Amino acid sequence: FNKERSKTITEMQTKYETERKDAAIKISKLNLNRQHLISRIFIGGFLIVLIIVSLLYSRYRLKKRANAELSQINHDLNTAKQEIEEKNLHITDSIVYSKRIQNAILPTSREMRKSLKDHFVIYRPKDIVSGDFYWLYSDENCMILAVVDCTGHGVPGALMSVMGNSLLNEIVNDRQKLQPDRVLYELNIGVVKALKKSEQESRINDGMDVCLIFQDKQANKVFFCGARRPLFLYRQKTKQLEEYKGNRISIGEFKKTGKSFHAESLDLEVGDMVYLTSDGFVDQSNVEGKKIGSRKFRSLLNEISEDSLKLQKKKLESLLDTHQAEEEQRDDITIIGFRYCDT
């Protein structure tokens, strides 16, 4: 029994030792696997961190490069902006000086009062300088008043206006062409020559629209001659506003068209109101794009013609300002009104 018991105990010890060794081996393998896993996780984490750091660094370099390029672009833009502002300042200064020259060629208030007595002038350039101008000639025999609307506005229109003023001075003052239709005829030829228009270029819309009044002081007669501009006349006797259309030909059309200008006698009486205009007032739009229009303009003239000239001007400007509101001015605006009186 003791031998059997001893044998059993020995077998059990042997089995235990075997199982213990197997467990130790398994534990060792598990520890090794865990170390390998930890190593893989560490290496993987390190690689991920390295990739993230690389991406962040690459992004930082790109951002730094982009900021440098943007800074250079901003510097170039600021430099260009300063250059443009300086050039614009020089250009604006030149245009402002040009305005002084243009205003100098307009009739003075004193000259207008001397020739027209009771009158008003509304003169609003769209830009600093204007494509509209008004012109006056007066001596002991006659008086000539014109409102001229040149093609364009701003600097191009102003250049045309200076040329037109010079031509009128030459035609009337130097050549003594005093008949109203002859004045426009000579002006038409002068503009065609100055612009060097050929027959093929006659369709180019460079020129002037003119409303011209001629008063023969000796015969006490008044004539109107227009180039695509009407004349408005309010007669005290009939209490009605009349419109004279003028000629359907602009100044600057080709001289061989066969067309000519003709003047109309007005038979004015003391107290009649005469209005000369460019088209800027009636063409002014409001914020909805609706123009003042000729009908509304004529209606207002008919209403205000018996008011004082100061009040007439105020009402016309009030209508214009109210209608225009915040809308940009569309074109140059010129209106001259005067009450006829014997010289």
KAMO-V176704 format. One record per pair of residues at least 6 apart in sequence whose C-alpha atoms are under 8 Angstrom apart, sorted by the first residue. I is the first residue (numbers start at 1). GAP is how many residues later the second one is. Records with the same first field share a line. If there is no record, write none. Layout:
I = GAP, GAP
This chain:
95 = 33, 34, 60
96 = 32, 33
98 = 31
99 = 29, 30
102 = 27, 56, 60
105 = 57, 60
106 = 27, 28, 29
107 = 27, 28, 29
112 = 7, 24
113 = 6
115 = 23, 28
116 = 222, 223, 224
117 = 221, 222
118 = 191, 220, 221
119 = 190, 217, 218, 219, 220
120 = 189, 190, 193, 216, 217, 218
121 = 192, 213, 214, 215, 216
122 = 191, 195, 211, 212, 213, 214
123 = 209, 210, 211, 212
124 = 6, 208, 209, 210
125 = 6, 7, 28, 29, 206, 207, 208
126 = 27, 28, 203, 204, 205, 206, 207
127 = 26, 27, 205
128 = 26
129 = 24, 25, 26, 29
130 = 23, 24, 25, 27, 28, 31, 202
131 = 18, 19, 20, 21, 22, 23, 24, 25, 26, 27, 28, 29, 30, 201
132 = 15, 16, 17, 18, 21, 25, 26, 29, 146, 200, 201, 202
133 = 14, 15, 16, 28, 32, 201
134 = 11, 12, 13, 14
135 = 9, 10, 11, 12, 13, 30
136 = 7, 8, 9, 10
137 = 6, 7, 8, 35
138 = 6
140 = 77
141 = 75, 76, 77
142 = 72, 73, 74, 75, 76
143 = 71, 72, 73, 74
144 = 68, 69, 70, 71
145 = 67, 68, 69
146 = 64, 65, 66, 67, 130
147 = 63, 64, 65, 129, 130, 131, 187, 188, 189
148 = 13, 60, 61, 62, 63, 130
149 = 59, 60, 61, 129, 130
150 = 7, 10, 11, 56, 57, 58, 59
151 = 6, 9, 54, 55, 56, 57
153 = 178, 179
160 = 47
164 = 23, 27
167 = 20, 23
168 = 15, 19
171 = 6, 12, 15, 16
172 = 6, 11
177 = 6
179 = 35
180 = 32, 33, 34, 43, 44, 45, 83
181 = 44, 80, 81, 82
182 = 79
184 = 41, 43, 67, 77
185 = 75, 76
187 = 64
188 = 62, 63, 64, 65, 67
189 = 63, 66
191 = 16, 60, 61
192 = 60, 61, 62, 63
197 = 57
198 = 56
199 = 55, 57
202 = 51, 52
203 = 50
206 = 46
207 = 43, 44, 45, 46
208 = 19, 42, 43, 44
209 = 17, 18, 19, 20, 41, 42, 69
210 = 16, 17, 18, 19, 40, 41, 68
211 = 13, 14, 15, 16, 17, 18, 19, 20, 35, 65, 66, 67
212 = 12, 13, 14, 64
213 = 9, 10, 11, 12
214 = 8, 9, 10
215 = 6, 7, 8
216 = 6
217 = 126
220 = 122, 123
221 = 44, 45, 46, 47
222 = 43, 44, 45, 46
223 = 40, 41, 42, 43
224 = 7, 22, 39, 40, 41, 42
225 = 21, 22, 36, 37, 38, 39
226 = 19, 20, 21, 35, 37
227 = 19, 20, 21, 22, 23, 24, 34
228 = 17, 18, 19, 20, 21, 22
229 = 16, 17, 18, 48, 49, 50
230 = 13, 14, 15, 16, 46, 47
231 = 12, 13, 14, 15, 43, 44, 45, 46
232 = 9, 10, 11, 12, 42, 43, 44
233 = 8, 9, 10, 11, 39, 40, 41, 42
234 = 6, 7, 8, 38, 39, 40, 68, 71
235 = 6, 7, 33, 34, 36, 37, 38
236 = 33, 35, 36, 37
240 = 62
241 = 57, 60, 61
246 = 17
247 = 14, 15
249 = 10, 12
268 = 72
269 = 71, 72
270 = 69, 70, 71, 72
271 = 68, 69, 70
272 = 67, 68
273 = 32, 64, 65, 66, 67
274 = 63, 64, 65, 66
275 = 60, 61, 62, 63
276 = 59, 60, 61
277 = 56, 57, 58, 59
278 = 54, 55, 56, 57
279 = 54, 55
280 = 50, 51, 52, 53, 54
281 = 11, 39, 52, 53
282 = 9, 10, 11, 12, 15
283 = 8, 9, 10, 47, 48
284 = 7, 8, 36, 40, 45, 46, 47
285 = 6, 7, 38, 39, 42, 44, 45
286 = 37, 38, 39, 40, 41
287 = 37, 38, 39, 40
292 = 31
300 = 16
304 = 8, 11
305 = 7
309 = 28, 29
